[in-house]
Amino acid sequence: MVGRAVVRRLEAQGFTNLVGIDDGPKFDDCTSVDWFFAKTRPQYVVAAAGRTAGIVGNQKCPADLMLDNLLVATHLIPSAWRYGTEKLLYLASSCAYPKFAEQPLAVKSLWTGPVEPTSGAYAVAKLAGIRLCEAYRQQHGAHFITAISADVFGPGDDFSATNSHVVGGLLRRMHEARLSDAETVEIWGTGSPRREFLYVDDLADAAIFLVRHYEGVEPINIGTGVTTTIRELAEILRHVVGYTGELRFDTGRPDGTQLKGLDSTPLRHLGWTPAWSLRAALERTYESFLAHPETWEETPISYGG
């Protein structure tokens, strides 16, 4: 989802010499990654690969999620340095922040405490990617930067029952409930946790902006500065999808972190702001969902993606 959004934004800005889209390497194979970089020698790299999942997928397949993201980092980052990449942006996740870090989440809080257990394995892999970029910068002078994004959604998202995040999962369930005239849609948790949602085209735009303008050693947050409760999100999705039944919150299920918002002040000071409102972005996501039913299918979580 993220990689293709970056490609769309680059193409819209007139870039044509793009590699690694449909011809990218298998990241679980070091030789494949090395051969790809030796052949293409990209000047700039946006590292958006690596599998993700929601609470269900993180609980079911933590080892696969961790291994996949570790392999992406440990194969891609060294090859980029080895073959002369001028600048690399590694995209991490807000899961990397400690569970009880001060809100809004600022980069000074990284490494100061344990991460949220429901996504712990995935989070550790993302932290490893951040630290590996820092290490290559320290040891080799590599011009590698890192960014941490808010919860991303949009066209091309995973809408499957097992692997989807909250937006994709809720959107699909409400769509199916509307078609079947179901009286209720069950939602995990109390509905009270607050999340910062970021439309994927905004993330792609920010990623390109950072490649052009950010030089810092520290990671930088990419977010909207606006948090929304899961209950509020569900109500917006209800209207977007046209579902008129009841929303039932299963308080016996885990909520995850109660509040997760990012301090994106450094990015604002550089001059970037998001373009999409949450409602408009959800409407565009639903349009894409209806147009691409292939995204509804389950995709097994396994390393090498």
Buried (B, 14 or more C-beta within 10 A) or exposed (E): BBBBBBBBBBEEEEEEEEBBEEEBBBBBBBEBBBEBBEEBEBEBBBBBBBBBBBBBBBBEBBEBBBBBBBBBBBBBBBBBBEBEBEBBBBBBBBBBBBBBBEBBBBBEBBEEEEBBBBBBBBBBBBBBBBBBBBEBBEEEEBBBBBBBBBBBBBBBBBBBBBBBBBBBBBBBBBBBBBEEEBEEBEBBBBBEBBBBBBBBBBBBBBBBBBBEEBEEEBBBBBBBBBBBBBBBBBBBBBEBBEBEBEBEBEEEBEBBBEBBBBBBBBBBEBEBEBEBEBEEBBBBBBEBBEEEEEBBEEBEBEBBB
